[in-house]
Amino acid sequence: MPAGSPTPQGTPPSPRAWELDRDRLAATRFGTVRFYDELGSTNTELVEDARVGAPEGLVIVADHQTAGRGRLGRTWSAEPGTALLVSALLRPPLPISEVPVVLMAAGLAACDGVEAAAGFRPRLKWPNDLVVGDRKLAGLLTESTPGEVTAVILGLGINVTAAAYPEDLAADATSCEEEAGRPVERVELLVAYLTALEARYGAVLVKGGRDTTMKAYRADSATIGRRVRVELPGSVLEGTAARVAWNGQLIVVDDQGGQHVVNAGDVKHLRPA
């Protein structure tokens, strides 16, 4: 199987690391996939590729990350072979104000992919997590590069086995195999996700696609209607998550009826009083 050329930060995979049926991706924009046994971060690698003109559709997958990143500078760590760690490059022909809908589409595609490969459908916790109940299954990290044609890098990490997270997080995390009750192949999950991403991203780009995507996102939301605590810089907001706006902002109504627009922040789902 062809593999990407090694870089100073990455180690190319062993021949049997991934048995990818490339024909299934041939009809999508994601036909070019580079695999690494070990890499600092798939997002970091792809950001550098984007800066030197890599085309839309390039995908990077790592068996293990030594410097994986989550939101707000957090680290993303998983034992080798236990998680799907993938980043995809898009160059959406959209105004900057509409780019957040691409993240919503990616979240939906991740849910689609898990459902197709593992047989259950997670829900979306604002802004970028996949959850089953209140246990985290996956996280998305979106980055962009400035320029005439904006590059959007969609990083996704999905727990495939229980070994993907430490034992002390067992109450707050879950995996595909735990929820499915059977083995789940990472390569099958990868192809299912990329196939779904092609469809969801394509839908964003057609007339009315943004509204269709947001309607689907709201339907899959685990956050809308929940009482939440939002940790903001220098303050904490508690209230009910009323809706997600067209641009991805979370609207929270506090106990006095005041509406708050949240652009970014840590959200915790609270149990009903």
N, C-alpha and C positions, 0 to 999 in steps of 0.2 A: 504494500500500500504506500502511495507517495506520502511524504511528510515534508513539513516546512524545513527550510534550512536552519541550522542552529544559530542562535545569536549569543553574544557574550552573556546575556542574562538567562538563557534557556537551554534545556537539554532535550534533544529530539527523542521521540518515543521509541520503545522497542517495537519490533515488527508486529507483535501480537497484541500490543496495548489496546488498539481499537480496530475493530473490523467494521468499517463504515460502508454501508451500501450507498455509494455516491449517486447511483442512478435515481434514488428517491429524492435527492436534492437538486438534480439536474434542472428541474422545471422551476426552481426558485432562484433568487439572487444569491443564495448562500452556498454555492457550489465549491467555493475555495475555502477549505478548512485546514488549518495548521495545528498539529498536535505536539504537545511537549510532555515528557515525563515530569519535568520540574521546571517551574518558572517563578520569577518573583511575583508578578501579578499579570493576569491576562489583560486587564484593563490598561495597565501601564504600557504593556507591549503594544497594544492596539492603538493607544493614543499616539505613540511614536510613529507607528505606521501611517496613521491618518495625517500626521503633520507633514509627511513627505509624499502625500498624494495617493495613498492606497485607495482603491476603488470601493464603492459601496458593496457590501455583501461579504467582505473578508471576515472570517471567523477564526478565533483562536481558542483552543481548548487545552487545559492543563490537567494532568493527573494529580498534581500537587502544587500548591503555591507556598512560597516561603515568605512572601510579603503581601498576602491578600489584604484587601481593604474593604471596609464597609462604609456606611455613612458616618459623617462627623469625625472622620479620622480614625475610626475604630479599625481593629484588625479582623480579618476573616481567616480562621484557621480550621483545617480539617485534615485528618490523617489521609495519606495517599490512598487513592482508590475508593474512597467512601462518599464522595460528592461529585456532582457535575459542576465543573467550574468552566464557564464559557463566556466569551465576549464577542459581540457582533458589531460591525461598523455600518452605520447608516448615514446617508447624506440627504436628509429630507428637504424637498423643495418647498419649504414652509417659512412664513415669517417667524422670527424668534418667539413672538408671543404665543404661537401655536405649537411650538416644539414639545411642551409638556404632555400633549396628548399622545405623543409617541411613547412616552413612558407608560401611560395608561394602557396603550395597545400591547406593549411588551409584557406587562403584568397579566393581561388577559391571555396572551400567547403562552406564557409560562403555565397558567392554569390549564389551558387546553392541552399542552404537552404532557403534563402530569396525568391528566384524565385519560389521554390516549394510551400512555405507556404503563401507567400503574393502576388504572381503573377506579380512581376516586378523584373528586374535584376539590381542591383547596379553595379558600376565599382570599380576598385581598384586604390586607390591613394597611391603612394609609400611613406613609405614602408609598412604601415600596416592598412590603413583605407579603409572602404567601403563608397562610396559617391554616391549621386544622383545629377547630375550636379556638383556643387561645395559645396554641403551641406553634412555634415558628417552624416552617418547613423550608423556606427559601427567602433569599433577599436579592433585590435588584440594586445596582449602583450605576447611575447614569452620569456620564461625563461628556463634555463637549469641547471642541476646539474652535476658537474664533476664526473668522475668515469670510471670504465672499460666499463660499459654500460651506455651511456649518457641518461639521462632522459630529455625529452623536454616537457615543460608544455605550452599548448596553451590556453591562456586566451582570451575570446571573450565577448565583451559587445555590444549588439545591442539595439538601441532605438526602442521600440515597440510602445509606445504612445508618444504624444507630451509632456506629463508631465515628460518624461525621461530627459529633459534638461531645464535649466532656460529660461525664456522668452527673456532675453537679448542675447541669442544665436540663436534666431529663424531664423535669416538671414543666419546662418552658419551651422545649424543642421536640421535634419529631422528625421522622424520615419517611421516604416513600415506601420502603419495605415494611416498616412497622404498620403503616396505615393500610397497605395493600395486603399484608399477611402472606407475602410471597416474594421471591427474588425479583428485582427490577434491574434491567440492563441499562447501564448509563448510556450506551450508544443508541439504544432505542429511545431513551428519553431525549437525547440530543436531537435526533432526527425529528421526533415528534414536535419538539419545541421550535426548531427552525422552520419546519413546514407550517406550523401555526403562526409563527412570526411573519412569514411571507403573506399569509392571508390577512392577518390583523393589520399589518403595516400597509398593505395594499389598500385596505378599506379606508384607512385614514386619508389617503391621497385622492380619493374620489369625491365628487360633490356630495355634501351631506355626511361625509365619512366621520368627521369630528363628532357630530352629534350622535351618530350611531355608536361610535366607540365609547363615548361618555355614558350613554344609556346602558350599554353592556357592562361597563366598569361599575356603575352604581348598583346594578343588579347583583354583581359578584362581591360587592363590598361587605366586609365584616365589621367595618367601622361605623358606617352610617346608621344612626339610631342608637348607638351605644353611648353610655356615659363614659367619658374619657378624661384623662389627665394629660395635659400637654406641657412638657417642659420646654420653656422658651429661655432665651438668654436673659438671665436676671429675674425671671418670674415663672410662676406656674399657673396654668389656666385649667379649671375644671368646669365641665358642663356636658352638654349632649352634642354629639357630632350630628349636625342637622343635614348636611349635604356636602358634596364635592362639586365645586364650580367648574365651568367649562375649561378653565386654565389650570385645573388640578389643585386649586386652593381648597383647604378644608374650612368649612364654616361651622364654628362651635357657638352654641347658645349657652350662656352661663345661667346660674340659678336666679338671677335677677331679670332675665330675658334679654340681656345685651348680646349682640352678635359680634363675633370676633373672627377675623380673617387670618388663617394660619398659612403662611407660605412654606415654612419648614419648622420642624421641631420633633422631639421624641414624643410619641403618643403611646399611652398605656390604656388598654381597655379595662374599665372598672366593673366590678360586679354591681348589679342593681342594689340600691339602698334597701 
